[in-house]
Amino acid sequence: MNTSLPPAEELALIDHELVRLDARRLYLLGRRDWLLRLLYSPAPAGAPGWGPAPGRAPAAGTAGIAGAASAKDASAPSAQNVLLTLGAVLLAVAALAFTLVSWGSLGIAGRSAVLAVVTAAALAAPVLLLRRGLRSTAESVAALGLLLTVLDAYALYAVAAAGLDGTAYAAGAAASLAALWAGYGSALARRGLPGLRLPLPAAVLAAQLPLPLAVLAADGGPVAVGWALLATAALDAALTLRPRSAAVGTRVLPAVLAALLGSGALLLGTAASWSAASPGGAAAPAALLLAGAALGVAAAWREPRAAAAAAAGGVAWTVAVGGQALAALDTGWAEP
């Protein structure tokens, strides 16, 4: 770029203009900060000219900048989240070692009492943390609290229920923990807090265990285990098909679990149907397969995206009816 000024004079002019622009920029930034404080700070009652004018919304640019600043303040850095997660893992390992390994002269009853106190503190701390906006810290502490409830259940078994069947106790403990975790997550949401993402999915996972474990404790056969899996899958499907107001985290996980458990129930029913030696022996697997077919068709009817459930139900219906027909005809042909 050619000018009529000598290079030295042009350079001095440019420096002067830059200094002037910097001074103007500093003045405008200071004025902007003062206006933001004037608009959004709490105003004394009846103070004229304070706050936004009645009937006028803040400018789009100002609102966008304020929203971005507030989002930046609310979001925690990823490094902080990693450190909080590592701290929760280390505390969980320490709790495991404390519960499972003998700790001096403090017996299992003493350790159970200490664990109960620590668990109560770990479950109460997220309430205070959420009120202060420390959601990542609250999630880590809540995860530790949920793990401590599992250790509490083990400690209770070691102290007062060692004579009970371990599988039956595990079924009851899983049901109790699922109810406790679901109630804990719902209670936090009802208190007007942002809520935690972990308790409800953890409760859904724990709810998968009671029925199958209870059937195993009662020495049930494959068909009984299949019924337990199918009943649990039906509960998962009902949770998935709740109204859209349900939390997203409690919809995707039950859908996956319903598909897995329903498939397991149908596989058990199919295997039992193939191995049945008489028409009477094939009736129970056929009933299981028909119930699975009805569940798959009902799920696909309510949720069109679950077309695979209807296809699996059709296959299960075919196996059930075909197995009964072949067993009744006694043709000598293998059912598969």
C-alpha positions in Angstrom: 0.0 0.0 0.0 1.6 3.3 -1.2 1.0 6.6 0.6 2.5 10.1 0.3 3.9 10.0 3.8 7.4 8.9 4.6 7.6 5.5 6.3 8.7 7.0 9.7 5.8 9.4 9.8 3.3 6.8 8.7 4.5 4.4 11.4 4.1 7.1 14.0 0.5 7.8 12.8 -0.4 4.2 12.9 0.9 3.9 16.5 -1.1 6.9 17.5 -4.3 5.5 16.0 -3.7 2.2 17.7 -3.3 3.8 21.1 -6.5 5.8 20.5 -8.4 2.7 19.5 -7.1 0.8 22.6 -8.2 3.7 24.9 -11.6 3.8 23.2 -12.0 0.0 23.5 -11.2 0.1 27.2 -13.7 2.9 27.8 -16.4 0.9 25.9 -15.7 -2.3 27.8 -15.9 -0.5 31.1 -19.2 1.2 30.1 -20.6 -2.2 29.0 -19.7 -3.8 32.4 -21.4 -1.0 34.2 -24.5 -1.3 32.1 -24.7 -5.0 32.7 -24.4 -4.5 36.4 -27.1 -1.9 36.2 -29.4 -4.1 34.3 -29.1 -7.4 36.1 -28.1 -6.5 39.7 -30.9 -6.5 42.3 -32.4 -3.0 42.5 -33.7 -1.2 45.6 -37.5 -1.0 45.7 -38.8 1.9 43.7 -35.4 3.1 42.5 -36.0 5.0 39.2 -34.1 4.0 36.1 -32.8 0.8 37.7 -33.0 -2.5 35.8 -34.5 -3.2 32.4 -37.3 -0.9 31.3 -40.8 -2.3 31.7 -42.0 -4.3 28.7 -38.6 -4.4 27.1 -36.4 -7.4 26.9 -32.6 -7.1 26.9 -30.9 -6.8 23.6 -30.3 -10.1 21.8 -26.6 -9.6 21.8 -26.5 -8.7 25.5 -28.7 -11.7 26.4 -26.6 -14.0 24.3 -23.3 -12.8 26.0 -24.8 -13.0 29.5 -26.2 -16.6 28.7 -22.8 -17.6 27.4 -21.0 -16.2 30.5 -23.5 -18.0 32.8 -23.1 -21.3 30.9 -19.3 -21.0 31.1 -19.6 -20.4 34.9 -21.9 -23.4 35.3 -19.9 -25.9 33.3 -17.1 -27.6 35.1 -13.7 -28.2 33.4 -13.1 -31.6 32.1 -9.9 -31.9 34.2 -11.9 -31.2 37.3 -14.4 -34.0 36.4 -11.6 -36.4 35.8 -10.1 -35.6 39.2 -13.4 -36.0 40.9 -14.0 -39.3 39.2 -10.6 -40.6 40.2 -11.2 -39.4 43.8 -14.5 -41.3 43.9 -12.9 -44.5 42.6 -10.1 -44.3 45.2 -12.7 -43.7 48.0 -14.6 -46.7 46.7 -11.5 -48.9 46.7 -10.8 -47.8 50.3 -14.4 -48.6 51.3 -14.1 -52.1 49.8 -10.8 -52.7 51.6 -12.4 -51.4 54.8 -15.4 -53.7 54.5 -13.8 -56.9 53.3 -10.5 -56.9 55.1 -10.2 -57.2 58.9 -9.3 -53.8 60.4 -7.6 -54.3 63.7 -9.8 -55.2 66.6 -12.9 -53.5 65.1 -15.1 -56.5 64.2 -17.6 -56.8 61.3 -20.3 -55.2 63.5 -18.2 -52.2 64.3 -17.2 -51.8 60.6 -20.9 -52.1 59.7 -21.8 -49.3 62.1 -19.0 -47.0 60.7 -20.1 -47.8 57.1 -23.7 -46.9 57.9 -22.7 -43.5 59.2 -20.4 -42.8 56.3 -23.1 -44.0 53.9 -25.7 -41.6 55.4 -23.2 -38.7 55.1 -22.3 -39.6 51.5 -26.0 -39.7 50.5 -26.8 -36.4 52.2 -23.8 -34.4 50.9 -25.1 -34.2 47.2 -28.0 -32.2 48.5 -25.8 -29.4 49.7 -23.5 -29.7 46.7 -26.4 -29.3 44.3 -27.6 -26.3 46.1 -24.2 -24.7 45.5 -24.2 -25.6 41.8 -21.4 -28.3 42.2 -23.1 -30.9 40.1 -20.0 -32.9 39.1 -18.9 -33.2 42.7 -22.4 -34.2 43.7 -22.4 -36.9 41.1 -19.1 -38.3 42.3 -20.2 -38.3 46.0 -23.5 -39.9 45.1 -21.8 -42.7 43.2 -19.7 -43.4 46.3 -22.9 -43.3 48.4 -24.6 -45.9 46.1 -21.6 -48.2 46.3 -21.6 -47.9 50.1 -25.2 -49.0 50.2 -24.1 -52.2 48.5 -21.3 -52.7 51.0 -23.9 -52.0 53.8 -26.0 -54.8 52.4 -23.0 -57.2 52.5 -22.1 -56.1 56.0 -25.7 -56.7 57.2 -25.6 -60.2 55.7 -22.3 -60.9 57.4 -23.5 -59.6 60.8 -27.1 -60.7 61.1 -28.1 -62.9 58.1 -25.2 -65.3 57.6 -27.4 -68.3 58.1 -29.7 -67.3 55.2 -29.3 -68.6 51.6 -26.9 -66.3 49.9 -28.8 -66.2 46.6 -32.2 -65.5 48.3 -30.6 -62.7 50.3 -29.0 -61.3 47.2 -32.5 -61.2 45.5 -34.0 -59.4 48.5 -31.0 -57.0 48.8 -31.2 -56.2 45.0 -34.9 -55.4 45.3 -34.3 -53.2 48.4 -31.4 -51.3 46.8 -33.4 -50.7 43.6 -36.2 -49.2 45.6 -33.8 -47.2 47.8 -31.9 -45.8 44.8 -35.1 -44.9 42.9 -36.5 -43.2 45.9 -33.3 -41.3 46.5 -33.1 -40.0 42.9 -36.8 -39.1 42.9 -36.5 -37.3 46.3 -33.7 -35.1 45.0 -35.8 -34.2 41.9 -38.9 -33.3 44.1 -36.8 -30.9 46.2 -36.4 -28.7 43.2 -32.8 -29.5 42.8 -31.2 -30.2 39.3 -31.2 -33.9 40.1 -28.5 -36.6 39.6 -28.1 -38.7 36.5 -26.8 -41.8 38.3 -29.4 -43.1 40.9 -32.3 -43.9 38.5 -30.2 -45.9 36.0 -28.5 -47.7 38.9 -31.9 -48.5 40.3 -33.0 -49.9 36.9 -29.9 -52.1 36.8 -30.5 -53.4 40.3 -34.1 -54.2 39.5 -33.0 -56.8 36.9 -31.7 -59.2 39.6 -34.5 -59.9 42.1 -36.8 -62.2 40.1 -34.0 -64.3 38.4 -32.1 -64.7 41.7 -35.3 -65.6 43.5 -36.1 -68.4 41.0 -32.5 -69.7 41.2 -32.8 -69.7 45.0 -35.9 -71.8 44.7 -34.2 -74.3 42.4 -36.4 -73.4 39.5 -35.8 -75.0 36.1 -35.0 -73.3 32.8 -38.7 -72.5 32.1 -39.1 -70.8 35.5 -35.9 -68.8 34.9 -37.3 -67.8 31.5 -40.5 -66.6 33.1 -38.5 -64.5 35.6 -36.5 -63.0 32.7 -39.7 -62.3 30.7 -41.5 -60.7 33.7 -38.4 -58.4 34.2 -38.4 -57.6 30.5 -42.1 -56.7 30.7 -41.3 -54.3 33.6 -38.5 -52.8 31.6 -40.7 -52.4 28.5 -43.4 -50.7 30.7 -40.7 -48.3 32.0 -39.5 -47.6 28.5 -43.0 -46.9 27.2 -43.9 -44.4 29.9 -44.9 -40.8 28.8 -42.3 -38.6 27.2 -42.0 -36.7 30.5 -39.8 -39.5 31.8 -36.1 -38.9 32.1 -34.1 -39.9 29.1 -31.6 -41.9 31.1 -34.4 -44.1 32.4 -35.8 -44.8 28.9 -32.8 -46.0 26.8 -31.3 -48.3 29.4 -34.6 -50.2 30.1 -35.2 -50.6 26.4 -31.8 -52.3 25.9 -32.4 -54.5 29.0 -35.9 -55.4 27.9 -34.5 -56.6 24.5 -31.7 -58.6 26.2 -33.8 -60.2 28.9 -36.7 -60.9 26.5 -34.3 -62.6 24.0 -32.9 -64.7 26.9 -36.4 -65.8 27.9 -37.3 -66.8 24.3 -34.0 -68.7 23.9 -34.7 -70.6 27.2 -38.3 -71.4 26.1 -37.1 -72.5 22.6 -34.4 -74.8 24.1 -36.9 -76.3 26.6 -39.5 -76.8 23.9 -37.0 -78.7 21.7 -35.9 -80.9 24.6 -39.5 -81.7 25.8 -40.2 -85.4 25.6 -44.0 -85.4 25.5 -46.9 -83.0 24.6 -47.5 -82.3 28.3 -43.8 -81.5 28.8 -43.9 -79.1 25.9 -46.9 -77.1 27.2 -44.9 -75.0 29.7 -42.2 -73.9 27.2 -45.0 -73.1 24.7 -46.8 -70.9 27.2 -43.6 -69.0 27.9 -43.0 -68.5 24.1 -46.6 -67.4 23.6 -46.2 -64.9 26.4 -43.0 -63.6 24.9 -44.7 -63.3 21.5 -47.5 -61.3 23.1 -45.0 -59.0 24.8 -43.1 -58.4 21.6 -46.2 -57.6 19.6 -47.5 -55.3 22.3 -44.2 -53.4 22.5 -44.1 -53.0 18.7 -47.7 -51.8 18.8 -47.0 -49.1 21.3 -43.6 -48.1 19.8 -43.4 -48.5 16.0 -39.6 -48.2 16.1 -39.5 -51.6 17.9 -40.4 -53.6 14.8 -37.8 -56.2 15.7 -39.8 -57.1 18.8 -42.8 -58.0 16.7 -40.6 -60.1 14.4 -39.1 -61.9 17.5 -42.7 -62.4 18.8 -43.7 -64.0 15.5 -40.8 -66.4 15.5 -41.6 -67.3 19.2 -45.3 -67.9 18.3 -44.2 -70.2 15.3 -41.9 -72.2 17.5 -44.5 -72.6 20.3 -47.4 -73.7 18.0 -45.1 -75.8 15.7 -43.6 -77.5 18.7 -46.9 -78.4 20.1 -48.2 -79.7 16.7 -45.2 -81.8 16.0 -45.3 -83.3 19.5 -49.0 -84.1 19.1 -48.6 -85.6 15.7 -45.7 -87.8 16.8 -44.2 -87.9 13.3 -40.8 -88.8 14.5 -39.4 -85.6 12.9 -37.1 -83.4 15.0 -38.8 -80.2 16.1 -36.1 -77.8 14.8 
